[in-house]
Amino acid sequence: MHQLTLTRFIAATPEAVWDVLANRQEEWFCPKPWRAEVTAQERRAGGRSAITMYGPDGEVMPNEGIFLAWDEGRRFVTTDACTADFEPSGPFMIGIWEIEPASEGGVEGTRYTASARHWSEEAMQQHEAMGFTEGWGACADQLKALCEAG
């Protein structure tokens, strides 16, 4: 499997983390100074997942795809391999965002894991070179800060 993954421990309950993860994506989904706008979220397998990211210099990056899974309170999985009309769209990855109860240093909280699975080694390396660790890491840190702020 051609997968890139990162994790964070978040000192907040899984319920609190899920609420931010699922319902406040515009606040954490892309690294600042970029911003995200949720266009559509049909929270079910096969439902439309559309988020557009806007850069500080006028960049526009639409992310159109579908949900492969929506497991309320636990994880959601998307792909850009096709649109909500099941039209092929040049696949790049499958994104998986998941949480589970965890403890760290005696603190109860949540383990957040974000993964990007790619069709090829080349695509995975391209994503890594594009700044997967830095970009997705910044998003994870933004999510963590929102959750821990209450």
LINGIQUI-V264931 format. One record per residue. N is the residue number from 1. RES is the residue in one small letter. PHI is phi in whole degrees, 0 to 359 (999 if undefined). PSI is psi in whole degrees, 0 to 359 (* if undefined). NEAR is the number of other C-alpha atoms within 8 Angstrom. Layout:
# LINGIQUI-V264931
n = [N,N]
res = [RES,RES]
phi = [PHI,PHI]
psi = [PSI,PSI]
near = [NEAR,NEAR]
This chain:
# LINGIQUI-V264931
n = [1,2,3,4,5,6,7,8,9,10,11,12,13,14,15,16,17,18,19,20,21,22,23,24,25,26,27,28,29,30,31,32,33,34,35,36,37,38,39,40,41,42,43,44,45,46,47,48,49,50,51,52,53,54,55,56,57,58,59,60,61,62,63,64,65,66,67,68,69,70,71,72,73,74,75,76,77,78,79,80,81,82,83,84,85,86,87,88,89,90,91,92,93,94,95,96,97,98,99,100,101,102,103,104,105,106,107,108,109,110,111,112,113,114,115,116,117,118,119,120,121,122,123,124,125,126,127,128,129,130,131,132,133,134,135,136,137,138,139,140,141,142,143,144,145,146,147,148,149,150]
res = [m,h,q,l,t,l,t,r,f,i,a,a,t,p,e,a,v,w,d,v,l,a,n,r,q,e,e,w,f,c,p,k,p,w,r,a,e,v,t,a,q,e,r,r,a,g,g,r,s,a,i,t,m,y,g,p,d,g,e,v,m,p,n,e,g,i,f,l,a,w,d,e,g,r,r,f,v,t,t,d,a,c,t,a,d,f,e,p,s,g,p,f,m,i,g,i,w,e,i,e,p,a,s,e,g,g,v,e,g,t,r,y,t,a,s,a,r,h,w,s,e,e,a,m,q,q,h,e,a,m,g,f,t,e,g,w,g,a,c,a,d,q,l,k,a,l,c,e,a,g]
phi = [999,260,236,248,218,219,226,216,270,240,278,204,293,304,296,293,295,300,301,291,303,271,250,230,301,297,268,225,293,224,293,295,272,294,223,240,235,279,271,205,215,266,286,194,301,89,282,291,233,223,225,250,255,240,268,291,252,89,295,228,233,286,238,252,188,225,279,269,206,220,253,312,81,227,195,223,227,233,217,257,290,205,270,297,272,59,269,302,215,56,297,243,198,245,257,232,239,218,226,205,301,203,224,212,59,81,258,278,187,221,263,260,229,238,227,236,257,241,286,214,300,300,296,296,296,298,296,297,292,290,108,309,299,291,293,292,295,298,297,298,294,295,300,302,297,298,294,283,284,91]
psi = [139,85,138,136,146,155,159,143,131,124,67,158,154,324,318,318,316,319,314,315,314,327,354,38,327,342,344,347,335,151,134,142,6,159,156,145,125,120,316,142,97,94,74,157,129,352,155,137,111,120,134,133,138,129,165,342,26,5,144,122,96,141,96,132,204,159,132,332,147,101,94,129,359,310,159,150,131,162,151,14,339,163,178,339,10,37,129,144,49,78,142,317,169,126,135,124,120,157,157,152,144,165,150,125,33,2,129,142,221,138,119,132,130,130,147,116,135,157,338,160,319,314,321,315,323,316,319,317,331,346,35,307,314,311,306,330,318,319,317,320,322,316,312,313,317,315,318,341,344,*]
near = [4,9,9,10,8,10,9,10,12,12,10,12,10,12,7,10,13,12,9,12,9,7,7,9,11,10,10,11,9,14,12,5,6,10,13,13,8,10,8,8,9,8,8,9,9,9,12,14,15,13,12,12,14,11,10,7,4,6,8,8,7,8,10,10,14,16,17,12,11,11,7,6,8,9,12,13,12,13,14,15,12,14,13,11,5,6,7,8,8,7,10,10,11,12,11,12,11,10,14,9,10,9,10,8,4,5,7,11,14,16,12,12,12,12,11,11,12,13,10,7,8,6,10,14,8,8,9,10,7,6,8,11,8,7,10,12,10,10,12,11,9,11,12,11,8,9,13,9,5,6]
